[in-house]
Amino acid sequence: MANRLATAQPNVGMRHWISPVVVLAAMIAVGAPAAGAAAKQARPARVVEATAPREAGEPMMAIVSIKSQQVTFYDADGWITRAPVSTGVSGRETPAGVFAVLEKNKDHRSNMYDDAAMPNMQRITWNGVALHGGPLPGYAASHGCVRMPYGFADRLFDKTRIGMRVIISPIDAAPVEFSHPALLTPKAEAIAAAPGRVEVLAREAAEAAAAADMAKKLAATSAREAKPLPAALRKLQSLKARADIELASADKAVVAAKTDEAKARAEDSKQKAAARAAELGAQFETAKADTTSKLDAAAAAKDAAKVAETKKVATAKAASDAKLALEPVSIYISRETQMLYVRRNTHKPAPDGGGEVFDSSIEVPITIRDPGRPIGTHVFTAMARNDAGLRWSAVSIDEGDSAKAALDRITIPQEVLDRIAATALPRSSIVISDEPLSSETNYRTEFVVVLSNQPQGGFITRKPTPPADLMASSDDFDDGFGSFFQRWNADPAPVQARRRVAPYQRQPQTGWW
């Protein structure tokens, strides 16, 4: 069925391998132990490198089959190249799940395994799981990473981009053509208008930021000028009160004077006191009016600065959303948490080094019909534009519903569709899973989803991240990469039963404008 998992067909080569039947016959001929020992030596045919007989486009997806020890890269039109791999050994198994390329380093060297070369490294988790060139003995042999042939890894390194989807499947899996009304349907007019909208909103955001800065400075100046006025006014008020007391005392002295000379002196003092009281009274009234005016102006400037700041934030968000609309969007829906998450790459470097910041401003509750029943893990990817808007593929890697049945059980909230569907682009994706987001998911990752019913030894044995002041470079992670940026949850829980993985924790947002 079109909506069911398609099994990848690996190229099979017999190079350097002898038929098990020939081996068994030869062993019997020389008196070797019987069938059990012969079967132990027999191996399946080796996977060999292969390239599709057509011009390849940019890789959009890589699928690693742990079962077949094979990786296959896909562009918008199908598979383009495949090669054998070595995944993690028993106890250090490569985790099955959904990942994306987070960082690339052409000349990485291990800091745990004798400075071993790990060329053409493409990181998919910050705690040290990656694709890279390495020796391939023909079976699982790594400490959790996916080793690819050296030349193959070198040829692919410059062709992939940050954010390329990497699916690690316990079974053979491949994308199949898929359509469903729940998938994002873009509008041509919205896509055409998006670049112009970015330009307009960016200009408005810049103008609002400049206005907010000016309003903030004006408010600060007004507050600074108004700050000493109340104290000065209180001083004048005190001087005026004292002058009034002196005037009253002088008036009493005039009444009490007994001689003409005494009366003359008292009258003179009274006139001086009256003049001083009048002068201080006038100064007080003027200062009072000036203080009231400037305090009102400072309050108004403060309010204006708040309004300008609010507008700055609103226009910056509008500009940010408009800019993000030019990026492929990824949606993750978890049956475990009953949440829908949206991520888009801002292409801004992470502030503390390593990787790029992903916007995660949309996280909303979602209703899944029959939430107690497994739904499986399915990855829907917009491969290219077509007359209907987008041409989609589906990959399923876990037990549960078919891809179609999984989407049938979900209704994406209209407010989310209003924000992202109209401008959805190729490389956009929707991932549905029984699993919560892995604790590896943080502000510098796309979605990291690990199947909890599969071995994760190479994932859960990574060392905790050292304190932030020790994280000096992105070369400190395991296989051996050591560990890097795992502070979000340094000790992933060991695998027990499905959905016992530590739930994703919402991460603090980092502004990027």
WOVEN-V79416 format. One record per residue. N is the residue number from 1. RES is the residue in one small letter. OMEGA is omega in radians with two decimals (* if undefined). NEAR is the number of other C-alpha atoms within 8 Angstrom. Layout:
n:N res:RES omega:OMEGA near:NEAR
n:N res:RES omega:OMEGA near:NEAR
This chain:
n:1 res:m omega:-3.04 near:3
n:2 res:a omega:-3.08 near:7
n:3 res:n omega:3.11 near:10
n:4 res:r omega:-3.13 near:8
n:5 res:l omega:3.06 near:15
n:6 res:a omega:-3.13 near:9
n:7 res:t omega:3.12 near:7
n:8 res:a omega:3.13 near:7
n:9 res:q omega:-3.11 near:4
n:10 res:p omega:2.99 near:7
n:11 res:n omega:-3.07 near:8
n:12 res:v omega:3.11 near:8
n:13 res:g omega:-3.12 near:8
n:14 res:m omega:-3.08 near:8
n:15 res:r omega:3.09 near:5
n:16 res:h omega:-3.13 near:4
n:17 res:w omega:3.13 near:7
n:18 res:i omega:-3.13 near:7
n:19 res:s omega:3.09 near:7
n:20 res:p omega:-3.14 near:10
n:21 res:v omega:3.12 near:6
n:22 res:v omega:3.13 near:8
n:23 res:v omega:-3.11 near:11
n:24 res:l omega:-3.13 near:11
n:25 res:a omega:-3.13 near:8
n:26 res:a omega:-3.12 near:8
n:27 res:m omega:3.11 near:12
n:28 res:i omega:-3.09 near:10
n:29 res:a omega:-3.12 near:7
n:30 res:v omega:3.07 near:6
n:31 res:g omega:3.13 near:6
n:32 res:a omega:3.08 near:7
n:33 res:p omega:-3.02 near:9
n:34 res:a omega:-2.85 near:8
n:35 res:a omega:-3.08 near:7
n:36 res:g omega:-3.13 near:7
n:37 res:a omega:3.12 near:8
n:38 res:a omega:-3.14 near:13
n:39 res:a omega:3.14 near:9
n:40 res:k omega:-3.12 near:7
n:41 res:q omega:-3.12 near:6
n:42 res:a omega:3.12 near:9
n:43 res:r omega:3.07 near:6
n:44 res:p omega:-3.14 near:4
n:45 res:a omega:-3.10 near:8
n:46 res:r omega:3.02 near:11
n:47 res:v omega:-3.14 near:13
n:48 res:v omega:3.08 near:10
n:49 res:e omega:3.10 near:9
n:50 res:a omega:3.12 near:8
n:51 res:t omega:-3.14 near:7
n:52 res:a omega:-3.10 near:9
n:53 res:p omega:3.12 near:4
n:54 res:r omega:3.09 near:5
n:55 res:e omega:-3.06 near:5
n:56 res:a omega:2.99 near:7
n:57 res:g omega:3.13 near:8
n:58 res:e omega:3.11 near:8
n:59 res:p omega:3.12 near:13
n:60 res:m omega:-3.02 near:13
n:61 res:m omega:2.99 near:11
n:62 res:a omega:3.10 near:13
n:63 res:i omega:3.09 near:13
n:64 res:v omega:3.05 near:12
n:65 res:s omega:3.08 near:14
n:66 res:i omega:-3.13 near:12
n:67 res:k omega:-3.06 near:8
n:68 res:s omega:-3.09 near:8
n:69 res:q omega:-3.05 near:14
n:70 res:q omega:2.99 near:14
n:71 res:v omega:3.11 near:12
n:72 res:t omega:3.10 near:12
n:73 res:f omega:-3.08 near:13
n:74 res:y omega:2.92 near:13
n:75 res:d omega:-3.06 near:14
n:76 res:a omega:-3.04 near:10
n:77 res:d omega:3.11 near:7
n:78 res:g omega:-3.10 near:6
n:79 res:w omega:-3.13 near:10
n:80 res:i omega:3.11 near:14
n:81 res:t omega:3.10 near:11
n:82 res:r omega:-3.10 near:14
n:83 res:a omega:3.02 near:14
n:84 res:p omega:3.09 near:15
n:85 res:v omega:2.91 near:15
n:86 res:s omega:3.09 near:16
n:87 res:t omega:-3.00 near:17
n:88 res:g omega:3.11 near:16
n:89 res:v omega:3.10 near:12
n:90 res:s omega:-3.08 near:6
n:91 res:g omega:3.07 near:9
n:92 res:r omega:-3.04 near:14
n:93 res:e omega:3.00 near:15
n:94 res:t omega:-3.09 near:17
n:95 res:p omega:3.03 near:14
n:96 res:a omega:3.13 near:13
n:97 res:g omega:-3.06 near:12
n:98 res:v omega:-3.06 near:12
n:99 res:f omega:3.03 near:14
n:100 res:a omega:3.10 near:15
n:101 res:v omega:-3.09 near:14
n:102 res:l omega:-3.06 near:16
n:103 res:e omega:-3.12 near:10
n:104 res:k omega:3.13 near:10
n:105 res:n omega:-3.02 near:9
n:106 res:k omega:-3.03 near:8
n:107 res:d omega:-3.13 near:9
n:108 res:h omega:3.07 near:11
n:109 res:r omega:-3.10 near:10
n:110 res:s omega:3.04 near:15
n:111 res:n omega:3.13 near:14
n:112 res:m omega:-3.05 near:10
n:113 res:y omega:3.02 near:8
n:114 res:d omega:3.08 near:6
n:115 res:d omega:-3.11 near:8
n:116 res:a omega:3.12 near:8
n:117 res:a omega:3.08 near:8
n:118 res:m omega:-2.97 near:12
n:119 res:p omega:3.06 near:15
n:120 res:n omega:-3.12 near:15
n:121 res:m omega:3.04 near:15
n:122 res:q omega:-3.04 near:13
n:123 res:r omega:3.06 near:13
n:124 res:i omega:2.94 near:14
n:125 res:t omega:3.13 near:11
n:126 res:w omega:3.12 near:13
n:127 res:n omega:2.88 near:17
n:128 res:g omega:3.06 near:18
n:129 res:v omega:-3.06 near:16
n:130 res:a omega:2.90 near:11
n:131 res:l omega:3.09 near:13
n:132 res:h omega:3.08 near:15
n:133 res:g omega:-3.13 near:16
n:134 res:g omega:3.12 near:10
n:135 res:p omega:-3.12 near:8
n:136 res:l omega:-3.14 near:12
n:137 res:p omega:-3.14 near:7
n:138 res:g omega:3.13 near:8
n:139 res:y omega:3.12 near:9
n:140 res:a omega:-3.03 near:11
n:141 res:a omega:-3.04 near:10
n:142 res:s omega:3.07 near:13
n:143 res:h omega:3.09 near:13
n:144 res:g omega:3.10 near:16
n:145 res:c omega:3.05 near:15
n:146 res:v omega:3.09 near:14
n:147 res:r omega:3.07 near:14
n:148 res:m omega:3.07 near:16
n:149 res:p omega:-3.06 near:13
n:150 res:y omega:-3.11 near:11
n:151 res:g omega:3.13 near:7
n:152 res:f omega:3.14 near:10
n:153 res:a omega:3.14 near:13
n:154 res:d omega:-3.11 near:11
n:155 res:r omega:-3.09 near:8
n:156 res:l omega:-2.95 near:8
n:157 res:f omega:-3.08 near:11
n:158 res:d omega:-3.10 near:7
n:159 res:k omega:-3.13 near:8
n:160 res:t omega:3.13 near:10
n:161 res:r omega:3.04 near:7
n:162 res:i omega:3.14 near:9
n:163 res:g omega:3.11 near:9
n:164 res:m omega:-3.11 near:12
n:165 res:r omega:3.04 near:11
n:166 res:v omega:3.13 near:13
n:167 res:i omega:3.07 near:13
n:168 res:i omega:-2.99 near:13
n:169 res:s omega:3.07 near:14
n:170 res:p omega:-3.13 near:10
n:171 res:i omega:3.03 near:9
n:172 res:d omega:-3.10 near:11
n:173 res:a omega:3.11 near:14
n:174 res:a omega:3.11 near:10
n:175 res:p omega:3.05 near:9
n:176 res:v omega:3.07 near:11
n:177 res:e omega:-3.01 near:9
n:178 res:f omega:3.03 near:10
n:179 res:s omega:-3.13 near:8
n:180 res:h omega:-3.11 near:7
n:181 res:p omega:-3.14 near:5
n:182 res:a omega:-3.12 near:8
n:183 res:l omega:-3.07 near:7
n:184 res:l omega:3.10 near:10
n:185 res:t omega:-3.11 near:10
n:186 res:p omega:3.06 near:13
n:187 res:k omega:-3.06 near:10
n:188 res:a omega:-3.10 near:9
n:189 res:e omega:3.11 near:6
n:190 res:a omega:3.12 near:10
n:191 res:i omega:-3.14 near:11
n:192 res:a omega:-3.10 near:7
n:193 res:a omega:-3.00 near:8
n:194 res:a omega:-3.12 near:12
n:195 res:p omega:3.11 near:9
n:196 res:g omega:3.11 near:7
n:197 res:r omega:3.10 near:9
n:198 res:v omega:-3.12 near:11
n:199 res:e omega:-3.11 near:8
n:200 res:v omega:-3.08 near:8
n:201 res:l omega:3.08 near:13
n:202 res:a omega:3.11 near:10
n:203 res:r omega:3.11 near:8
n:204 res:e omega:3.12 near:9
n:205 res:a omega:3.12 near:12
n:206 res:a omega:3.13 near:8
n:207 res:e omega:3.12 near:8
n:208 res:a omega:3.11 near:12
n:209 res:a omega:3.12 near:10
n:210 res:a omega:3.13 near:8
n:211 res:a omega:3.12 near:9
n:212 res:a omega:3.11 near:13
n:213 res:d omega:3.12 near:8
n:214 res:m omega:3.14 near:8
n:215 res:a omega:3.11 near:12
n:216 res:k omega:3.11 near:11
n:217 res:k omega:3.12 near:8
n:218 res:l omega:3.12 near:9
n:219 res:a omega:3.13 near:13
n:220 res:a omega:3.13 near:9
n:221 res:t omega:3.14 near:8
n:222 res:s omega:3.13 near:12
n:223 res:a omega:3.14 near:11
n:224 res:r omega:3.14 near:8
n:225 res:e omega:-3.08 near:9
n:226 res:a omega:-3.03 near:12
n:227 res:k omega:-3.11 near:7
n:228 res:p omega:-3.01 near:8
n:229 res:l omega:-3.14 near:9
n:230 res:p omega:3.13 near:9
n:231 res:a omega:3.11 near:7
n:232 res:a omega:3.12 near:8
n:233 res:l omega:3.12 near:12
n:234 res:r omega:3.10 near:8
n:235 res:k omega:3.10 near:8
n:236 res:l omega:3.13 near:11
n:237 res:q omega:3.11 near:9
n:238 res:s omega:3.11 near:8
n:239 res:l omega:3.12 near:9
n:240 res:k omega:3.13 near:12
n:241 res:a omega:3.12 near:8
n:242 res:r omega:3.11 near:8
n:243 res:a omega:3.10 near:13
n:244 res:d omega:3.12 near:11
n:245 res:i omega:3.12 near:8
n:246 res:e omega:3.12 near:9
n:247 res:l omega:3.11 near:12
n:248 res:a omega:3.13 near:8
n:249 res:s omega:3.12 near:8
n:250 res:a omega:3.13 near:13
n:251 res:d omega:3.10 near:11
n:252 res:k omega:3.14 near:8
n:253 res:a omega:3.10 near:10
n:254 res:v omega:-3.13 near:12
n:255 res:v omega:-3.06 near:7
n:256 res:a omega:-3.09 near:6
n:257 res:a omega:-3.08 near:10
n:258 res:k omega:-3.10 near:6
n:259 res:t omega:3.13 near:6
n:260 res:d omega:-3.14 near:7
n:261 res:e omega:-3.14 near:6
n:262 res:a omega:3.12 near:10
n:263 res:k omega:3.13 near:13
n:264 res:a omega:3.13 near:8
n:265 res:r omega:-3.13 near:8
n:266 res:a omega:3.12 near:13
n:267 res:e omega:3.12 near:11
n:268 res:d omega:3.12 near:8
n:269 res:s omega:-3.13 near:9
n:270 res:k omega:3.14 near:12
n:271 res:q omega:3.12 near:8
n:272 res:k omega:3.14 near:8
n:273 res:a omega:-3.14 near:13
n:274 res:a omega:3.13 near:11
n:275 res:a omega:-3.14 near:8
n:276 res:r omega:3.13 near:9
n:277 res:a omega:3.14 near:12
n:278 res:a omega:3.14 near:8
n:279 res:e omega:-3.14 near:8
n:280 res:l omega:3.09 near:12
n:281 res:g omega:3.12 near:9
n:282 res:a omega:3.12 near:8
n:283 res:q omega:-3.13 near:9
n:284 res:f omega:-3.11 near:12
n:285 res:e omega:3.11 near:8
n:286 res:t omega:-3.14 near:8
n:287 res:a omega:3.14 near:9
n:288 res:k omega:3.12 near:9
n:289 res:a omega:-3.14 near:8
n:290 res:d omega:3.13 near:8
n:291 res:t omega:3.13 near:12
n:292 res:t omega:-3.13 near:8
n:293 res:s omega:-3.08 near:8
n:294 res:k omega:3.06 near:11
n:295 res:l omega:3.08 near:10
n:296 res:d omega:3.14 near:8
n:297 res:a omega:3.12 near:9
n:298 res:a omega:3.11 near:12
n:299 res:a omega:3.12 near:9
n:300 res:a omega:3.12 near:8
n:301 res:a omega:3.10 near:13
n:302 res:k omega:3.10 near:11
n:303 res:d omega:3.13 near:8
n:304 res:a omega:3.11 near:10
n:305 res:a omega:3.09 near:12
n:306 res:k omega:3.12 near:8
n:307 res:v omega:-3.14 near:8
n:308 res:a omega:3.12 near:12
n:309 res:e omega:3.09 near:10
n:310 res:t omega:3.11 near:8
n:311 res:k omega:3.10 near:10
n:312 res:k omega:-3.14 near:12
n:313 res:v omega:-3.11 near:8
n:314 res:a omega:-3.13 near:8
n:315 res:t omega:3.08 near:12
n:316 res:a omega:3.12 near:12
n:317 res:k omega:3.11 near:8
n:318 res:a omega:3.11 near:9
n:319 res:a omega:3.11 near:12
n:320 res:s omega:3.13 near:9
n:321 res:d omega:3.14 near:8
n:322 res:a omega:3.13 near:12
n:323 res:k omega:3.11 near:9
n:324 res:l omega:3.12 near:10
n:325 res:a omega:3.08 near:12
n:326 res:l omega:-3.11 near:10
n:327 res:e omega:3.00 near:9
n:328 res:p omega:-3.10 near:12
n:329 res:v omega:3.08 near:14
n:330 res:s omega:3.12 near:12
n:331 res:i omega:3.04 near:11
n:332 res:y omega:-3.14 near:12
n:333 res:i omega:-3.10 near:12
n:334 res:s omega:3.05 near:14
n:335 res:r omega:-3.11 near:14
n:336 res:e omega:-3.07 near:8
n:337 res:t omega:-3.08 near:7
n:338 res:q omega:-3.13 near:11
n:339 res:m omega:3.02 near:11
n:340 res:l omega:-3.12 near:12
n:341 res:y omega:3.11 near:11
n:342 res:v omega:3.12 near:12
n:343 res:r omega:3.02 near:14
n:344 res:r omega:-3.09 near:13
n:345 res:n omega:3.08 near:13
n:346 res:t omega:-3.07 near:10
n:347 res:h omega:3.03 near:7
n:348 res:k omega:-3.14 near:8
n:349 res:p omega:3.11 near:9
n:350 res:a omega:-3.02 near:10
n:351 res:p omega:-3.13 near:4
n:352 res:d omega:3.00 near:4
n:353 res:g omega:3.06 near:8
n:354 res:g omega:3.05 near:9
n:355 res:g omega:-3.12 near:10
n:356 res:e omega:-3.09 near:13
n:357 res:v omega:3.08 near:14
n:358 res:f omega:3.07 near:13
n:359 res:d omega:3.13 near:10
n:360 res:s omega:-3.03 near:11
n:361 res:s omega:3.12 near:7
n:362 res:i omega:3.03 near:8
n:363 res:e omega:-3.03 near:9
n:364 res:v omega:3.04 near:7
n:365 res:p omega:3.14 near:7
n:366 res:i omega:3.11 near:10
n:367 res:t omega:3.08 near:7
n:368 res:i omega:-3.13 near:10
n:369 res:r omega:-3.14 near:6
n:370 res:d omega:-3.01 near:6
n:371 res:p omega:3.13 near:7
n:372 res:g omega:-3.09 near:4
n:373 res:r omega:3.13 near:5
n:374 res:p omega:-3.12 near:9
n:375 res:i omega:-3.12 near:12
n:376 res:g omega:3.09 near:15
n:377 res:t omega:-3.03 near:13
n:378 res:h omega:3.12 near:13
n:379 res:v omega:3.11 near:11
n:380 res:f omega:-3.05 near:11
n:381 res:t omega:3.05 near:12
n:382 res:a omega:-3.01 near:14
n:383 res:m omega:-3.10 near:14
n:384 res:a omega:3.04 near:11
n:385 res:r omega:2.98 near:11
n:386 res:n omega:-3.07 near:7
n:387 res:d omega:-3.13 near:5
n:388 res:a omega:-3.12 near:7
n:389 res:g omega:3.14 near:10
n:390 res:l omega:3.03 near:15
n:391 res:r omega:-3.00 near:13
n:392 res:w omega:2.97 near:12
n:393 res:s omega:3.10 near:13
n:394 res:a omega:3.04 near:15
n:395 res:v omega:3.10 near:14
n:396 res:s omega:-3.05 near:13
n:397 res:i omega:-3.06 near:13
n:398 res:d omega:3.11 near:8
n:399 res:e omega:3.13 near:8
n:400 res:g omega:-3.14 near:8
n:401 res:d omega:2.91 near:10
n:402 res:s omega:3.14 near:11
n:403 res:a omega:-3.14 near:13
n:404 res:k omega:-3.12 near:9
n:405 res:a omega:3.11 near:8
n:406 res:a omega:3.13 near:12
n:407 res:l omega:3.12 near:10
n:408 res:d omega:-3.08 near:8
n:409 res:r omega:-3.01 near:9
n:410 res:i omega:2.98 near:9
n:411 res:t omega:3.13 near:10
n:412 res:i omega:-3.11 near:8
n:413 res:p omega:-3.08 near:7
n:414 res:q omega:-3.12 near:6
n:415 res:e omega:3.07 near:6
n:416 res:v omega:3.12 near:10
n:417 res:l omega:-3.13 near:11
n:418 res:d omega:-3.09 near:8
n:419 res:r omega:-2.97 near:7
n:420 res:i omega:-2.98 near:10
n:421 res:a omega:-2.99 near:12
n:422 res:a omega:-3.09 near:14
n:423 res:t omega:3.14 near:13
n:424 res:a omega:-3.04 near:13
n:425 res:l omega:2.96 near:14
n:426 res:p omega:-3.02 near:11
n:427 res:r omega:3.02 near:11
n:428 res:s omega:-3.07 near:11
n:429 res:s omega:3.00 near:12
n:430 res:i omega:3.11 near:12
n:431 res:v omega:3.10 near:12
n:432 res:i omega:-3.13 near:14
n:433 res:s omega:2.97 near:13
n:434 res:d omega:-2.98 near:12
n:435 res:e omega:2.90 near:14
n:436 res:p omega:3.00 near:15
n:437 res:l omega:3.09 near:13
n:438 res:s omega:3.07 near:12
n:439 res:s omega:3.05 near:12
n:440 res:e omega:-3.13 near:12
n:441 res:t omega:3.07 near:12
n:442 res:n omega:-2.98 near:10
n:443 res:y omega:3.12 near:12
n:444 res:r omega:3.10 near:11
n:445 res:t omega:2.81 near:13
n:446 res:e omega:-3.11 near:15
n:447 res:f omega:3.02 near:11
n:448 res:v omega:-3.09 near:14
n:449 res:v omega:-3.12 near:11
n:450 res:v omega:3.12 near:11
n:451 res:l omega:-3.06 near:11
n:452 res:s omega:3.11 near:14
n:453 res:n omega:3.10 near:8
n:454 res:q omega:3.13 near:8
n:455 res:p omega:-3.11 near:11
n:456 res:q omega:-3.01 near:14
n:457 res:g omega:-3.13 near:13
n:458 res:g omega:-3.12 near:16
n:459 res:f omega:-3.03 near:14
n:460 res:i omega:3.13 near:10
n:461 res:t omega:3.13 near:7
n:462 res:r omega:-3.13 near:11
n:463 res:k omega:3.06 near:9
n:464 res:p omega:3.10 near:9
n:465 res:t omega:3.06 near:11
n:466 res:p omega:3.10 near:9
n:467 res:p omega:-3.04 near:6
n:468 res:a omega:-3.09 near:5
n:469 res:d omega:3.09 near:5
n:470 res:l omega:-3.10 near:6
n:471 res:m omega:-3.00 near:11
n:472 res:a omega:-3.11 near:5
n:473 res:s omega:-3.13 near:7
n:474 res:s omega:-3.11 near:9
n:475 res:d omega:-3.04 near:8
n:476 res:d omega:3.05 near:11
n:477 res:f omega:-2.72 near:15
n:478 res:d omega:-3.10 near:14
n:479 res:d omega:-0.29 near:14
n:480 res:g omega:2.99 near:11
n:481 res:f omega:-3.04 near:13
n:482 res:g omega:3.12 near:14
n:483 res:s omega:-3.04 near:16
n:484 res:f omega:3.08 near:13
n:485 res:f omega:3.11 near:9
n:486 res:q omega:-3.06 near:12
n:487 res:r omega:-3.13 near:8
n:488 res:w omega:3.03 near:8
n:489 res:n omega:-2.95 near:8
n:490 res:a omega:-3.07 near:9
n:491 res:d omega:3.09 near:7
n:492 res:p omega:-3.10 near:9
n:493 res:a omega:3.07 near:8
n:494 res:p omega:-3.10 near:6
n:495 res:v omega:3.02 near:11
n:496 res:q omega:3.11 near:7
n:497 res:a omega:-3.13 near:7
n:498 res:r omega:3.08 near:10
n:499 res:r omega:2.98 near:9
n:500 res:r omega:3.12 near:9
n:501 res:v omega:3.13 near:13
n:502 res:a omega:-3.08 near:9
n:503 res:p omega:3.09 near:9
n:504 res:y omega:3.06 near:9
n:505 res:q omega:3.12 near:5
n:506 res:r omega:-3.07 near:5
n:507 res:q omega:3.09 near:6
n:508 res:p omega:-3.12 near:5
n:509 res:q omega:3.10 near:8
n:510 res:t omega:3.12 near:6
n:511 res:g omega:-3.11 near:4
n:512 res:w omega:3.06 near:5
n:513 res:w omega:* near:4
